Amino acid sequence: MLDQTSQWYKLQYPECFVNEEQRMMQKVFADFTDREIMPVRDKLDDDVTHEEIITPILKKLQVDLGCQKNAIPKDYGGNQLPLVACALKQEQIGRGDYGISMHSACTEWGWVPVMLAYLSPPPTGKAWAKAVLDEFAPRFVGNELRVACVNMSETESACDIENPLNESRTVGVRAKLEGNEWVINGNKFWASNAGIADLNCVVCNMDPRQGIDAFTLIYVPEPLPGVSHGKFEVKCGMQSDRNTSTYFDNVRVPREWGIQGPEAWAIFQNTLAAPMPLNSAHAVGILQGAFDTLLEYTGQRVAGGKPINQHLSAAAILGEMASVITVGRAAFLELAHEYDHMDIYGPWDSVSMVAKGHAVHVFTTGKLPELILKGMELMGSYGYVRENHYEKYYRDAAVAKLVLGGVQLGYFATCRQFYDLDYSSFGPGKLQKPA
Ligand SMILES: Cc1cc2nc3c(=O)[nH]c(=O)nc-3n(C[C@H](O)[C@H](O)[C@H](O)COP(=O)(O)OP(=O)(O)OC[C@H]3O[C@@H](n4cnc5c(N)ncnc54)[C@H](O)[C@@H]3O)c2cc1C
């Protein structure tokens, strides 16, 4: 239970980063997690169809608590939440289940491109955002569960698409304009919420030879003729988060739902930066969930004649976990605060902000798996059994550091702050640029 009156809480979530309204929201999500997710967290990965446990929880979170409109502008009935509030939410939900948290975060992410364009000055982006919001926002602010998706990754190239040095030349999904319509062809893979999304933001390129000039972002609703999916991936964990392929076969949408060229590219780069504080918050939430489980177990279980947590070897592991939680939390809160004050700290897609975002992200997500595995030693065989709640965090931890380009791409982006590192996919001994 989150005790907002304790001194430890105040030190962990300082007033300079978290205001009163955000604190109230955090409490709502903490209580939601304790009430709705914790009692069933060991059963979520067995709910293969999602009908029994997962979808009812998502309805409560996304519709009743209004999270599916978190990234929709207030002008359209949305919550337009700052990133600090979103990060606090992700930490609390992630403490219970990373999959549910990822589902919710990715619906927000699906709206980030238009939210950014709507709130920025350039008129082309604003007109695009308005067209998309006019058409689709009303569906997301109602009482039905709605799902959004950023459909970017492809089988041949996922990191390569997220790698800004490639200037979108590896994007395989093609868009072309025919009269007043976009026609889309190609395949996507891996996106969270794919296959259940009502709305996809699809990353395309009109002509990879032209790179950024031909880069295109197009919103595609579902169901729609020509859009189909593969089977849902069976993963190590994270059952509540759906991932599958999306096939686009001569899919047609109105011209005003797409935006192309450098403006679209800038929106995409900012969209790629947005999850850095949020997935870092997930990582801290996962670690907190594992730590709480471990603290309780090691305080009760006696081995070697005393409670396990009284052995110094165990205390060293618990202390290390608490230390990484403290530093990770401070880092994601500071980062989210900086994102929320672009006027002071600069745009999200600047070299320095991208470096900072990745630096925080690779630290928090990279530390997770080894620490949680170390902690499992303290539970002995009990840590490996589903109903004791620990092994779930171990499985969730493994994937947190694979998303968003993974740890390697994150380090490369961080280095760009200090020197001109070339990690593009093109050049001698690598791919040839499309000719
Ligand atoms: C649970 C989950 C949710 C996801 N959600 C989404 C989503 O919502 N939308 C979406 O579009 N995608 C999503 N993805 C895909 C995700 O973004 C990619 O999986 C991720 O970027 C890694 O791509 P990949 O798995 O194809 O690895 P690859 O691209 O094959 O990369 C493999 C390895 O190579 C490293 N690498 C990359 N570039 C370089 C380089 N230049 N030099 C050296 N090494 C390099 C990487 O760091 C990685 O370690 C999701 C994936 C998962 C597992």
The ligand as a Gaussian input file, in Angstrom:
#p B3LYP/6-31G(d) Opt

LIG

0 1
 C        6.555000      -6.547000     -25.545000
 C        6.914000      -5.735000     -26.754000
 C        6.167000      -4.624000     -27.080000
 C        6.456000      -3.892000     -28.242000
 N        5.657000      -2.826000     -28.585000
 C        5.838000      -2.226000     -29.777000
 C        4.943000      -1.201000     -30.216000
 O        4.026000      -0.796000     -29.514000
 N        5.118000      -0.681000     -31.468000
 C        6.119000      -1.110000     -32.290000
 O        6.186000      -0.629000     -33.406000
 N        7.032000      -2.034000     -31.874000
 C        6.904000      -2.602000     -30.644000
 N        7.783000      -3.565000     -30.212000
 C        8.960000      -3.857000     -31.010000
 C       10.184000      -3.255000     -30.366000
 O       10.164000      -1.859000     -30.480000
 C       11.377000      -3.895000     -31.028000
 O       11.283000      -5.241000     -30.700000
 C       12.639000      -3.442000     -30.522000
 O       12.906000      -2.196000     -31.055000
 C       13.767000      -4.405000     -30.892000
 O       13.651000      -4.777000     -32.221000
 P       13.948000      -6.307000     -32.656000
 O       13.355000      -7.146000     -31.591000
 O       13.498000      -6.553000     -34.046000
 O       15.495000      -6.363000     -32.598000
 P       16.512000      -6.007000     -33.765000
 O       16.080000      -4.784000     -34.482000
 O       16.728000      -7.235000     -34.572000
 O       17.808000      -5.705000     -32.880000
 C       18.526000      -6.782000     -32.250000
 C       19.689000      -6.257000     -31.445000
 O       20.549000      -5.438000     -32.228000
 C       20.851000      -4.228000     -31.542000
 N       21.062000      -3.156000     -32.495000
 C       20.140000      -2.388000     -33.074000
 N       20.688000      -1.495000     -33.901000
 C       22.022000      -1.708000     -33.837000
 C       23.140000      -1.097000     -34.447000
 N       22.992000      -0.065000     -35.281000
 N       24.364000      -1.569000     -34.144000
 C       24.521000      -2.617000     -33.302000
 N       23.482000      -3.233000     -32.684000
 C       22.257000      -2.776000     -32.955000
 C       19.627000      -3.982000     -30.679000
 O       19.892000      -3.131000     -29.580000
 C       19.254000      -5.383000     -30.258000
 O       20.005000      -5.726000     -29.141000
 C        7.544000      -4.276000     -29.058000
 C        8.340000      -5.368000     -28.700000
 C        8.029000      -6.105000     -27.567000
 C        8.908000      -7.263000     -27.216000

